[in-house]
Amino acid sequence: MTAAHPSLAAGRWFELSLVEQMAHVGSEIERTISWRGRNEKNSATAFDRGLELLDLTLADPRRRRQLRELARLREALADHFVFENSYGSTDESWRRYFHAFTYAAALRRGR
């Protein structure tokens, strides 16, 4: 499978902070939500890219202490977007969750 984010997969991802990594994942999840119901192919592609970034985060050696939480996040995202949503999450709850990372990343950049 070809990486959707080749420069990030080549190692640049591991230079980002956890907040920046999660903000990027959140951008793809936001695209997933935005496309849902309008263009399922685009929605699925965005979701795949989001999982790819989350998998890169899981592979980051600096994230060993967060592995359980990150793996649970991946499970909950798959539950919501692919399976039966047994955790009862909503699109809005995912937007709020990832917005915190996007906001924190923007603050770090000085915006």
C-alpha positions in Angstrom: 0.0 0.0 0.0 1.3 3.4 -0.9 1.5 6.0 1.9 -0.9 8.9 1.5 1.6 11.1 3.4 5.0 10.0 2.0 7.1 12.8 3.5 5.6 12.2 6.9 6.0 8.4 6.6 9.6 9.0 5.6 10.4 10.3 9.1 9.2 13.9 9.3 6.2 12.7 11.4 8.6 11.8 14.2 9.8 15.4 14.4 6.3 16.7 15.3 5.0 17.0 18.8 2.1 14.9 19.9 -0.2 17.9 19.8 0.8 18.5 16.1 0.5 14.9 15.2 -3.0 14.7 16.7 -4.0 18.0 15.0 -3.1 16.4 11.7 -5.1 13.3 12.5 -8.0 15.5 13.4 -7.8 17.3 10.1 -8.4 14.0 8.3 -11.2 13.0 10.6 -12.8 16.4 10.0 -12.6 15.7 6.3 -14.1 12.2 6.9 -17.1 13.8 8.6 -17.4 16.6 6.1 -17.6 14.2 3.1 -19.9 11.7 4.9 -23.3 11.5 3.2 -22.1 13.6 0.2 -19.2 11.5 -1.2 -18.6 8.2 0.5 -15.4 7.5 -1.5 -13.8 10.8 -0.4 -15.0 10.2 3.2 -13.4 6.7 3.2 -10.2 8.0 1.7 -9.9 10.7 4.3 -10.6 8.1 7.1 -7.8 5.9 5.7 -5.4 8.9 5.7 -6.4 9.6 9.3 -5.7 6.0 10.4 -2.4 6.1 8.5 -1.4 9.2 10.6 -2.6 7.6 13.8 -0.6 4.5 12.9 2.5 6.6 12.4 1.8 8.1 15.9 1.5 4.7 17.3 4.9 3.8 15.7 6.6 6.9 17.1 9.1 5.6 19.8 8.4 8.7 21.9 4.7 7.7 22.3 5.4 4.5 24.3 3.7 5.9 27.4 0.6 6.8 25.3 0.2 3.6 23.4 -2.8 2.3 25.3 -4.7 5.6 24.8 -3.7 5.9 21.2 -4.7 2.3 20.4 -8.1 2.9 22.2 -8.5 6.1 20.1 -8.0 4.1 16.9 -10.5 1.5 18.1 -13.1 4.1 18.9 -12.6 5.8 15.5 -13.0 2.5 13.7 -16.1 1.8 15.8 -17.7 5.1 14.9 -16.9 5.3 11.2 -16.7 1.6 10.1 -18.5 -0.6 12.6 -21.7 -0.3 14.8 -20.7 2.7 17.0 -21.1 0.6 20.1 -19.3 3.4 22.1 -22.0 5.8 21.1 -19.7 8.6 19.8 -20.9 11.3 17.6 -19.4 13.4 14.8 -19.7 16.4 17.1 -17.8 14.6 19.9 -15.0 13.8 17.5 -14.9 17.4 16.3 -14.6 18.6 19.9 -11.9 16.0 20.8 -9.7 17.0 17.9 -10.4 20.7 18.1 -8.5 20.8 21.3 -5.3 19.6 19.6 -5.8 21.9 16.6 -6.2 24.9 19.0 -3.2 23.9 21.0 -1.1 23.4 17.9 -2.1 26.9 16.6 -1.2 28.4 20.0 2.3 26.8 19.8 2.7 28.3 16.3 1.8 31.7 17.7 -1.5 32.2 15.9 
